[in-house]
Every structure is written in structure tokens, then in C-alpha cells.
Amino acid sequence: MNKNSRLKQIELALNLYGSVDVCSLSTDLGTSEMTIRRDLATLADQGKAIRIHGGAILPTEHYINGINMDSRSTLHINEKKAIAQEAVKYIRSGDNIFIDDSSTVSVIADFIPHNQQLIITTTSMKTTLRFNEFPNIDVICLGGKVSKSTQSATGPITTDLISTMHFKTAFLGIPCISENGILSTSSFDEYSIKKAVIAHSSQVILLADSSKIRTPQYLSLADSKDLSRIITDCNAPKSFVEHCHNHNIPLSVVPF
């Protein structure tokens, strides 16, 4: 792979996840760690990355604004559909559920039966409009500052509203879960909202395709032991599956 191709791949990873590490990039791109460090230096010179020990992160304005939802929704779509189809098995008519703005969780709308009676709370404008078409579903769209890239409510107003509520089940996505089960993000807004949702839900189900199982980002927000269940696809690393089994963390691994 030539330098321009590597730079495009690294930039894509930064935009998707908010951070990258030298070791993983070296393995994924089939080149030396020294070459990856030079590539990261190039992106830093272009203002597209900030170098940190062992890798790089997005500049502040990028990770505060978030990653474009349309870009995320086109990636790993078959895995996301399989995960969402499994997730709806844990929804019962009459439930009060929270659905976050992640691209994986949003696919749930494709599989929920239209005749189910539900109360759905979300921060996502797209999710609100989608579920508002369902005759038996009441939708609560939380207020706050709307992110132009994710089209969802963020900030302290949103977090305060969540703290006044309680959900039977929360369905969450995450930019990263490590092989030893640490959930993390590089977005301060996402950190605050997900922490609040976890604290105010009877059960929390994480939907994460296998590409999200990787080196942690710098804001650790929860341990997998805090979750009621994790749903991922069959490409999940063996070490991650073993970690869940060894710590009695309910795990669903779905084919796609």
C-alpha cells in the first residue's frame, strides 16, 4: 500500500473512532510501526491529527462535533443488521426503552414490529422521525444542543433530562470496547450522556460490531461488567469472547 492510500485509511479511522494507535495500524495496514509514525506526523502537519504517545487523536474541533452519521451508517451494514435483529428479541410490548444515536442501534427500527406498544426515548432526531411513523410507539426526543454532524441532542441540558428519567432497557452503541471489556470514547458529550443513561437504566444492552473491539480511547466510561448483555458479530476476537465468558458477561455472537 502506498503512502497516499495509507494516509486515507488512517484519516478514515481517525474520523470514525476519534483516535488510533501505532501498533494496530501497523498490523491492519501491513507496514512497519516506523512508517505509521511518519504517516501520523504527516497528518499532524496537515492539521488532521494530534500526536499522542503511541498514536494520534483528532483535533479538538473534530471530536467535539462528532462523526458524520451518514458516514458511519454505511460501514459494516450487514453486521449491524444482524446485531439489530438479535437486539429486538429483548424488547417486549409495553417496554420503556432508550435508544442512542449510534449507527448500529438506529438499525433496530428496521426490525421492531409496528404493532408493538412502546415508549422510546432518544437523543437522535433521525430516530425520532423514524419511530414517529409507528402508530403504537410514543417517542420522547430529548432536548439540548443539536450536533450538526450526528443530528442528535448533546450537552448538559440533555444529560440533566436523562437524570430525571428511568428506562427499563437502554440500547447503546460505543466507538470502542477493548478486548478486556472497557468501553471508551473520545467525545466528552458522548461520555456524559452514556454515563447518565447507564446510571438510569434497569438493564443496558451494548450493540457493537466487531470493528469496535480494539484499543481503548482515552475516556473510559464503563466496564463490560456493568452491562446486562453485549451483542456483537461472529468476527469478534476470540480473546474478547473468552473474556466475556470468564467474567460471566452475557454475550450474543451473531452470524451475518
C-alpha positions, 0 to 999 in steps of 0.5 A: 500500500502506498503512502497516499492510500495509507494516509486515507485509511488512517484519516478514515479511522481517525474520523470514525473512532476519534483516535488510533494507535501505532501498533494496530495500524501497523498490523491492519495496514501491513507496514512497519510501526516506523512508517505509521509514525511518519504517516501520523506526523504527516497528518499532524502537519496537515492539521488532521491529527494530534500526536499522542504517545503511541498514536494520534487523536483528532483535533479538538474541533473534530471530536467535539462535533462528532462523526458524520452519521451518514458516514458511519451508517454505511460501514459494516451494514450487514453486521449491524443488521444482524446485531439489530435483529438479535437486539429486538428479541429483548424488547417486549410490548409495553417496554420503556426503552432508550435508544442512542444515536449510534449507527448500529442501534438506529438499525433496530427500527428496521426490525421492531414490529409496528404493532408493538406498544412502546415508549422510546426515548432518544437523543437522535432526531433521525430516530425520532422521525423514524419511530414517529411513523409507528402508530403504537410507539410514543417517542420522547426526543430529548432536548439540548444542543443539536450536533450538526454532524450526528443530528442528535441532542448533546450537552448538559441540558440533555444529560440533566433530562436523562437524570430525571428519567428511568428506562427499563432497557437502554440500547447503546452503541460505543466507538470502542470496547477493548478486548478486556471489556472497557468501553471508551470514547473520545467525545466528552458529550458522548461520555456524559450522556452514556454515563447518565443513561447507564446510571438510569437504566434497569438493564443496558444492552451494548450493540457493537460490531466487531470493528469496535473491539480494539484499543481503548480511547482515552475516556473510559466510561464503563466496564463490560461488567456493568452491562446486562448483555453485549451483542456483537458479530461472529468476527469478534476476537476470540480473546474478547469472547473468552473474556466475556465468558470468564467474567460471566458477561452475557454475550450474543455472537451473531452470524451475518 
